[in-house]
Amino acid sequence: MAELHVELVSVEREVWSGEADEVIARTTEGELGILPGHAPLLGQLVDGGTVRILQSGGEIVAAVHGGFLSVTDQGVTVLAEVAEMGSDVDAARARSALERARSAGDAAAERRAESRLRAAGQ
Amino acid sequence: MGAQLRVYRRRIRSVQSTKKITRAMELIAASRIVKAQQRVTAAQPYARQITRVISALASQSTVDHPLISEKPNPSRAAILVITSDRGLAGGYNANALKEARSLEETLRREGKEPVTYAIGRKAVGYYRFRGREVAQSWTGFSEQPRYEDAKEVADTLIGAFIEATENGGVDEIHVVYTEYVSALTQRPVANRVLPLVVEESDAPPPEGALPLYEFEPSPEALLDTLLPRYVETRVYAALLESAASESASRRRAMKAATDNADELIKSLTRAANSARQAEITQEISEIVGGAAALTDA
C-alpha cells in the first residue's frame, strides 16, 4: 500500500514527520480520515482537537490547537499553533491544567487540556 | 610608592574589572547566538508551509479579503520597529532605527503618514527622547521572544489595519528588523507585511506546482483565520531573527571591548613599570648624593 508523507509542524518547531498509512483529524466541518491518494484539501482543524496518525506499527496521537490541515500530492501537512505528541504529554500536568481551567471557567483552556489528556491516552 | 605609580596601578585594576565584565557578556552572547539560530531554523518549516498554503489559496480563489486587497489611496502606514531592550550591542539599535527613519521618509514622499509601533526599550527611549509619538510599544522580550509575544503584537497591528483610516486605522503595515546574515553580518531590513504581496510568478514553485485545493470550510472563512496566523508568523520570524542579530552584535561589540581592554592593560603596565624604574633610579641617586655629601663634610 502506498504511504502518506506526514508532517506535523508547530509554530516553534517541526514536531513530527514520517510515513504513515492514514491520518485522522477533525476539521470544523467534521471528522475525516485521509488515505494515500486523497484529493488536495485545505481544512481548518477544530480547537483543542487531536490528530491521529496511523502507521503499520501502531498509532501516533498528537494534541493540536489552532491548526490547519493541508493535503497535497506530496503528503499531509498539519500546521498547528501548538502541537504536542501524546507521548510527550505530562498527564499529571495536563490534568491539573484541566482542573484549573474548569474552576476558572475558561472553556478554551479546558478543551486544550482535554485534548492533551486524550492524546496521552487517558 | 610614588603617586604616579599608584595612579597607574589603580587604572590597571579598573580596566581589568571592566574586562572581566565585557568578557562575560561576550561569552553569554556567543552562547545565545547558537540558541537563537536554532529557534530561527526550527520556526522555518511552519513559515514555509503557511506561505505555500496562502499562495495556493490566494491564487485560485477570487475572494476579496480585506487583508489581501490594497486600499485605494493609502494615507497612513504603520511601522513596527524591532530593537533590543539592552544596549551594549554595537550599532545594532542605531542601524535598525536608521532604517526605520529612511522608511518613514520614503512613506512620507509617497504621501503616507507613518505611525510607529516600537518593540524594545531602546526604540521606546529613542522616540521618547525626540518627543515622537509611538502608537504602542512592547518591551521585555527582545532577547528571547515567545510566540505569544508575536501574537500580541500581530493582533494589535491587524486591529489597526482593519480599523477605518478615519478612526486611527492604518492602510499598510511595515516591519523593520535586523536580518541575521552571519555571525559577522547583520543587516537591517524593512518589509511590508500587509497588504499581502502574493508572489505570482510563472516559474513553478520549488516544491512542485501549487495544489488545486478543496476547502473545508469555505475559502473566505479559511482566509479569515489563516491570514492573522500568517501575520503572526511573519512578526515571530522577525523577532527571532532580530534576537539572533542582537546577540551577534553584542558578541562582536563585547569582543572589541575586551580586546581594547587587553590593549589598554598592556600599555598601562608598561607605563607603570617605567614609573617604577624611574622611582628606583631617583631613590638610588638620592642615596648616593646623600652619602657623597656626608663624606665630603
Interface residues (C-beta under 8 A of the other chain):
Chain A: E7 V9 S10 V11 E12 R13 E14 T27 T28 E29 A39 P40 L41 L42 G43 Q44 G66 F68 S70 T72 D73 Q74 T77 L79 E81
Chain B: R39 A42 A43 P45 Y46 Q49 I50 R52 V53 A56 L57 Y147 E207 G208 P211 L212 Y213 E214 F215 E216 P217 A221 L222 T225 L226 R229 E232 T233 Y236
